[in-house]
Amino acid sequence: MTFSMPVRLTALAAALVFVHSATSAEQPKATPITEAEVNAAQQAWCDGLVKIGKVHKDGGDAKATAAQIIDDLYDYKDGKVFFKPTLAFGKNTFRSTKEGALSYFVGGNKDFPEDTGFALKGWKKVTYDNNAAENGVQIHGDVAITMGHVFLTDAKGNEVMVEKTFVFRRCKDGKLRLCVHKSALPFDPAK
């Protein structure tokens, strides 16, 4: 049995429509990122930093807690992460792997001997602002950019201000995760 060209193309077109509709049904359309989601993701980062320190102080498994928080907040699993932590320097300035990020937060990794555990410093309160522009948040499709400060308060009430740039992307599971995290102490011309 032979088919004319239009019949073959119609069958091919029908098959493509079927495959496309089946694929589309399996992958729901991503909803646009909202500013509220971006702020919630930033607050989760702040809360996560406090939680790691509290678990450590209470004698719990700070490393496991930090690993879970990194999985929840950073896109190491499905993507690439550009992470330049506040106190990182030298050959380990940039943390492109989960292992490097984990070491920064809890220390104890021989490949990152300079790390003392930033999250283990006992931060009692961590907050942020987005003040690089009117609201400090830009949303571009499935990516959101924030710039501003993080304020870290220690057990004695001393506050440290850090400048931050966070870039979040919507991951396959619908969650926002960091794909860029750059933080640094403010420039001091006297130093």
Secondary structure in CASP SS format (residue, H / E / C, confidence):
PFRMAT SS
TARGET T0000
AUTHOR 0000-0000-0000
METHOD secondary structure of the structure
MODEL  1
M C 1.00
T C 1.00
F C 1.00
S C 1.00
M H 1.00
P H 1.00
V H 1.00
R H 1.00
L H 1.00
T H 1.00
A H 1.00
L H 1.00
A H 1.00
A H 1.00
A H 1.00
L H 1.00
V H 1.00
F H 1.00
V H 1.00
H H 1.00
S H 1.00
A H 1.00
T H 1.00
S H 1.00
A H 1.00
E H 1.00
Q C 1.00
P C 1.00
K C 1.00
A C 1.00
T C 1.00
P C 1.00
I C 1.00
T C 1.00
E H 1.00
A H 1.00
E H 1.00
V H 1.00
N H 1.00
A H 1.00
A H 1.00
Q H 1.00
Q H 1.00
A H 1.00
W H 1.00
C H 1.00
D H 1.00
G H 1.00
L H 1.00
V H 1.00
K H 1.00
I H 1.00
G H 1.00
K H 1.00
V H 1.00
H H 1.00
K H 1.00
D C 1.00
G C 1.00
G C 1.00
D C 1.00
A H 1.00
K H 1.00
A H 1.00
T H 1.00
A H 1.00
A H 1.00
Q H 1.00
I H 1.00
I H 1.00
D H 1.00
D H 1.00
L H 1.00
Y E 1.00
D C 1.00
Y C 1.00
K C 1.00
D C 1.00
G C 1.00
K C 1.00
V C 1.00
F E 1.00
F E 1.00
K E 1.00
P C 1.00
T C 1.00
L C 1.00
A C 1.00
F C 1.00
G H 1.00
K H 1.00
N H 1.00
T C 1.00
F C 1.00
R C 1.00
S C 1.00
T C 1.00
K H 1.00
E H 1.00
G H 1.00
A H 1.00
L H 1.00
S H 1.00
Y H 1.00
F H 1.00
V H 1.00
G C 1.00
G C 1.00
N C 1.00
K C 1.00
D C 1.00
F C 1.00
P C 1.00
E C 1.00
D C 1.00
T C 1.00
G C 1.00
F H 1.00
A H 1.00
L H 1.00
K H 1.00
G C 1.00
W C 1.00
K C 1.00
K E 1.00
V E 1.00
T E 1.00
Y E 1.00
D E 1.00
N C 1.00
N C 1.00
A C 1.00
A C 1.00
E C 1.00
N C 1.00
G C 1.00
V E 1.00
Q E 1.00
I E 1.00
H E 1.00
G C 1.00
D C 1.00
V E 1.00
A E 1.00
I E 1.00
T E 1.00
M E 1.00
G E 1.00
H E 1.00
V E 1.00
F E 1.00
L E 1.00
T E 1.00
D C 1.00
A C 1.00
K C 1.00
G C 1.00
N C 1.00
E E 1.00
V E 1.00
M E 1.00
V E 1.00
E E 1.00
K E 1.00
T E 1.00
F E 1.00
V E 1.00
F E 1.00
R E 1.00
R E 1.00
C C 1.00
K C 1.00
D C 1.00
G C 1.00
K C 1.00
L E 1.00
R E 1.00
L E 1.00
C E 1.00
V E 1.00
H E 1.00
K E 1.00
S E 1.00
A E 1.00
L C 1.00
P C 1.00
F C 1.00
D C 1.00
P C 1.00
A C 1.00
K C 1.00
END
